[in-house]
């Protein structure tokens, strides 16, 4: 069988993946080690990514992902979020709550899509763009649980990874209880999405909330 992989492109994509997994950046030598290539190759990869705005060097020599990824990611996210909206609508209808998709942005979780639901004045609403630390709230814990296990994982993240969902009470809003499940692509070759589906209710979750939320996350994972 003929190898159809373009090595240079493959290395460039692997370099971007490595940088995405190191928010504080990597020195060229560290990148070379992660990619198992000579340091000179790592320098050329960095220079190429820099020329397209996909990487940038910090004053101390570390390399981080560049702002050129933002418009590319925005287009991808727009299509993915649009495709997910019918599943959010089903979730809100089934649970009579407001549902949302939350994405990771560095150390924070950001509300990226909202489907309103609930009953009149008892409704709890999400606002697009609201952010909070990944370590607080059900959605943040769900996102962290989808990542590779680490010795530094919070006990709540470990528990979420084991059971497939997170439940928190009053962490982001007094009297609110939230549940979230990570969105994990069904194709193991796809990169982790760093996303979660979440619903929130006052005081108590509706019957079947766990099952409905996990089903919605699984359905979205299959189309992402």
C-alpha positions in Angstrom: 0.0 0.0 0.0 1.4 3.4 -1.0 1.9 5.9 1.9 -0.2 8.9 1.0 0.8 11.0 4.1 2.6 14.2 3.2 5.3 14.3 5.9 5.9 18.0 6.0 2.2 18.8 6.5 1.9 15.9 8.9 4.7 17.4 11.0 3.2 20.9 10.9 -0.2 19.6 12.1 1.6 17.6 14.8 3.4 20.7 15.9 0.2 22.6 16.2 -1.3 19.8 18.2 1.7 19.8 20.6 1.4 23.6 21.0 -2.3 23.3 21.7 -1.5 20.9 24.6 1.0 23.4 26.1 -0.9 26.7 26.8 2.2 28.3 28.3 4.2 27.5 25.1 7.2 25.3 24.2 10.8 26.0 23.5 11.9 24.9 20.0 14.0 22.1 21.6 11.0 20.9 23.6 8.9 20.9 20.4 11.6 18.9 18.6 11.6 16.4 21.5 7.8 16.0 21.4 7.8 15.5 17.6 10.9 13.3 17.7 12.7 15.4 15.1 16.0 17.3 14.8 15.9 20.8 16.4 16.6 22.3 13.0 13.4 20.8 11.6 11.5 22.2 14.6 12.8 25.7 13.8 11.7 25.4 10.2 8.2 24.2 11.3 7.9 27.2 13.7 9.0 29.6 11.0 6.5 28.3 8.6 3.7 28.4 11.1 4.7 31.9 12.0 4.6 33.1 8.4 0.9 32.1 8.3 0.1 33.6 11.7 -0.5 30.1 13.2 2.2 30.4 15.8 4.2 33.2 17.5 7.2 33.5 19.6 7.2 35.0 23.1 9.9 37.2 24.4 11.5 34.3 26.3 11.7 32.2 23.2 8.7 30.0 23.9 6.3 29.3 21.0 2.5 29.5 21.3 -0.3 29.1 18.9 -1.0 32.3 16.9 -4.1 34.5 16.3 -4.3 33.3 12.7 -6.2 30.3 14.1 -9.0 32.4 15.3 -10.8 33.1 12.0 -10.3 29.5 11.0 -11.7 28.2 14.2 -14.6 30.6 14.2 -15.8 29.3 10.8 -15.5 25.7 12.0 -17.2 26.4 15.3 -20.1 28.2 13.5 -20.8 25.1 11.4 -20.5 22.7 14.3 -22.7 24.8 16.6 -25.4 25.1 13.9 -25.4 21.4 13.5 -25.8 20.9 17.2 -28.7 23.2 17.7 -31.5 20.6 17.0 -30.1 18.4 19.7 -30.0 21.3 22.2 -33.7 22.0 21.3 -34.6 18.4 21.9 -32.7 18.4 25.2 -34.5 21.6 26.4 -37.9 20.3 25.4 -37.3 17.0 27.2 -36.0 18.5 30.4 -37.9 21.9 30.3 -34.6 23.7 31.1 -32.3 26.0 29.2 -29.4 24.0 27.6 -26.1 25.2 26.2 -22.9 24.1 24.6 -19.8 25.3 26.4 -16.3 25.4 24.8 -12.9 25.6 26.5 -10.9 28.8 25.9 -7.6 28.5 27.7 -8.3 28.0 31.4 -11.9 29.1 31.0 -15.2 27.6 29.9 -17.2 29.9 27.5 -20.9 29.6 26.6 -21.0 29.2 22.8 -24.6 28.2 22.1 -27.9 28.5 24.0 -31.3 27.0 23.7 -33.8 28.7 25.9 -36.3 26.5 27.9 -38.1 26.3 31.2 -41.3 27.7 32.6 -41.9 31.4 32.8 -40.2 33.2 35.7 -38.6 30.0 36.9 -36.4 29.9 33.8 -32.6 30.2 34.3 -30.9 31.7 31.2 -27.4 31.5 29.9 -25.8 34.5 28.1 -23.6 33.8 25.1 -20.0 34.5 25.8 -20.2 34.1 29.6 -17.1 32.5 30.9 -15.9 30.9 34.1 -12.9 28.8 35.2 -12.9 25.2 33.9 -12.5 24.1 37.5 -15.9 25.5 38.5 -19.3 24.5 37.3 -20.5 21.2 35.7 -19.6 22.1 32.2 -15.9 22.9 33.1 -15.6 19.6 34.9 -17.1 17.8 32.0 -14.6 19.4 29.6 -11.6 18.5 31.8 -12.8 15.0 32.2 -12.6 14.5 28.4 -8.9 15.2 28.5 -6.1 12.6 29.3 -6.0 11.7 32.9 -3.4 13.6 35.0 -2.0 13.3 38.5 -3.2 16.9 39.0 -6.8 16.2 38.2 -9.3 17.4 40.8 -11.3 14.6 42.5 -14.4 16.0 40.9 -12.8 15.6 37.4 -11.9 12.0 38.2 -15.4 11.3 39.3 -16.8 12.9 36.2 -14.6 10.9 34.0 -15.7 7.7 35.7 -19.4 8.3 35.5 -19.6 10.3 32.3 -21.2 13.5 33.6 -20.8 16.2 36.3 -23.4 17.7 38.7 -22.7 20.9 40.7 -24.8 22.9 43.0 -24.6 26.7 43.5 -21.0 27.0 42.1 -21.9 29.6 39.5 -25.2 30.8 40.7 -26.9 30.6 44.1 -29.8 28.1 44.0 -28.9 26.6 40.6 -28.0 23.0 40.0 -26.2 22.1 36.7 -25.4 18.9 34.9 -23.0 18.5 32.0 -21.6 15.8 29.8 -18.5 16.0 27.6 -18.9 16.0 23.8 -16.6 13.2 22.6 -16.3 12.4 18.8 -17.2 8.9 17.9 -14.2 8.7 15.6 -11.1 8.2 17.8 -9.0 9.9 15.1 -10.7 13.2 15.7 -9.1 15.6 18.1 -10.8 16.1 21.5 -13.5 18.8 21.1 -13.0 20.4 24.5 -16.7 21.0 24.7 -19.7 20.0 26.8 -23.5 20.0 26.8 -25.0 21.5 30.0 -28.4 22.2 31.5 -29.3 24.2 34.6 -32.3 24.2 36.9 -33.4 25.8 40.1 -32.7 23.6 43.2 -33.4 20.2 41.6 -32.8 18.6 38.3 -35.8 17.3 36.4 -36.4 13.5 36.1 -34.2 11.9 33.5 -31.8 14.9 33.3 -28.7 12.7 33.4 -29.8 10.4 30.6 -31.1 13.2 28.4 -27.9 15.3 28.8 -25.6 12.3 28.1 -27.7 11.4 25.1 -27.5 14.9 23.7 -23.7 15.0 24.2 -23.4 11.6 22.4 -25.6 12.7 19.5 -23.5 15.9 19.0 -20.3 13.9 19.2 -21.5 11.7 16.4 -21.9 14.6 14.0 -18.8 16.5 15.1 
